[in-house]
Amino acid sequence: MFYEVRIFNPKGNLKKVVSPRELSKAYWNSFNKTQPAKMESLILLREYKKQINSADYHSGNQA
């Protein structure tokens, strides 16, 4: 949940009011832009671990 944000200039006068809806929209847009990269990294890490485990299994170096 987001709350209204008031932005003031250096003199203390109200410059802008950002609504909760605008804040939510900005947050989710930012979140959605970063998620694909994170998911790709996790997928690559999982594949790398599978390769290592497979190589260890075939070479007899099981932990």
CYANA upper distance limits for C-alpha pairs under 8 A (distance plus 0.5 A):
  1 MET  CA     20 PRO  CA      8.27
  1 MET  CA     24 SER  CA      8.36
  2 PHE  CA     20 PRO  CA      5.50
  2 PHE  CA     21 ARG  CA      8.26
  2 PHE  CA     23 LEU  CA      7.21
  2 PHE  CA     24 SER  CA      7.12
  3 TYR  CA     19 SER  CA      7.74
  3 TYR  CA     20 PRO  CA      5.65
  4 GLU  CA     17 VAL  CA      7.46
  4 GLU  CA     18 VAL  CA      6.30
  4 GLU  CA     19 SER  CA      5.38
  4 GLU  CA     20 PRO  CA      5.67
  5 VAL  CA     17 VAL  CA      6.24
  5 VAL  CA     18 VAL  CA      5.62
  5 VAL  CA     19 SER  CA      7.20
  5 VAL  CA     20 PRO  CA      8.22
  6 ARG  CA     14 LEU  CA      7.52
  6 ARG  CA     15 LYS  CA      8.14
  6 ARG  CA     16 LYS  CA      6.49
  6 ARG  CA     17 VAL  CA      5.08
  6 ARG  CA     18 VAL  CA      6.89
  7 ILE  CA     14 LEU  CA      6.63
  7 ILE  CA     15 LYS  CA      6.01
  7 ILE  CA     16 LYS  CA      5.63
  7 ILE  CA     17 VAL  CA      6.69
  7 ILE  CA     18 VAL  CA      8.40
  8 PHE  CA     12 GLY  CA      5.95
  8 PHE  CA     13 ASN  CA      5.89
  8 PHE  CA     14 LEU  CA      4.99
  8 PHE  CA     15 LYS  CA      5.44
  8 PHE  CA     16 LYS  CA      7.46
  9 ASN  CA     13 ASN  CA      6.07
  9 ASN  CA     14 LEU  CA      7.01
  9 ASN  CA     15 LYS  CA      6.33
 18 VAL  CA     22 GLU  CA      6.88
 18 VAL  CA     23 LEU  CA      7.38
 19 SER  CA     23 LEU  CA      6.90
 20 PRO  CA     24 SER  CA      6.56
 21 ARG  CA     25 LYS  CA      6.64
 22 GLU  CA     26 ALA  CA      6.66
 23 LEU  CA     27 TYR  CA      6.60
 24 SER  CA     28 TRP  CA      6.69
 25 LYS  CA     29 ASN  CA      6.59
 26 ALA  CA     30 SER  CA      6.70
 27 TYR  CA     31 PHE  CA      6.60
 28 TRP  CA     32 ASN  CA      6.47
 29 ASN  CA     33 LYS  CA      6.81
 30 SER  CA     34 THR  CA      7.08
 31 PHE  CA     35 GLN  CA      6.76
 32 ASN  CA     36 PRO  CA      7.87
 34 THR  CA     38 LYS  CA      7.14
 35 GLN  CA     39 MET  CA      6.64
 36 PRO  CA     40 GLU  CA      6.60
 37 ALA  CA     41 SER  CA      6.77
 38 LYS  CA     42 LEU  CA      6.82
 39 MET  CA     43 ILE  CA      6.67
 40 GLU  CA     44 LEU  CA      6.68
 41 SER  CA     45 LEU  CA      6.63
 42 LEU  CA     46 ARG  CA      6.63
 43 ILE  CA     47 GLU  CA      6.76
 44 LEU  CA     48 TYR  CA      6.63
 45 LEU  CA     49 LYS  CA      6.72
 46 ARG  CA     50 LYS  CA      6.78
 47 GLU  CA     51 GLN  CA      6.79
 48 TYR  CA     52 ILE  CA      6.80
 49 LYS  CA     53 ASN  CA      6.59
 50 LYS  CA     54 SER  CA      6.45
 51 GLN  CA     55 ALA  CA      6.54
 52 ILE  CA     56 ASP  CA      6.60
 53 ASN  CA     57 TYR  CA      6.55
 53 ASN  CA     62 GLN  CA      8.44
 54 SER  CA     58 HIS  CA      6.70
 55 ALA  CA     59 SER  CA      6.59
 56 ASP  CA     60 GLY  CA      6.44
 56 ASP  CA     61 ASN  CA      5.27
 56 ASP  CA     62 GLN  CA      6.12
 57 TYR  CA     61 ASN  CA      6.63
 57 TYR  CA     62 GLN  CA      6.15
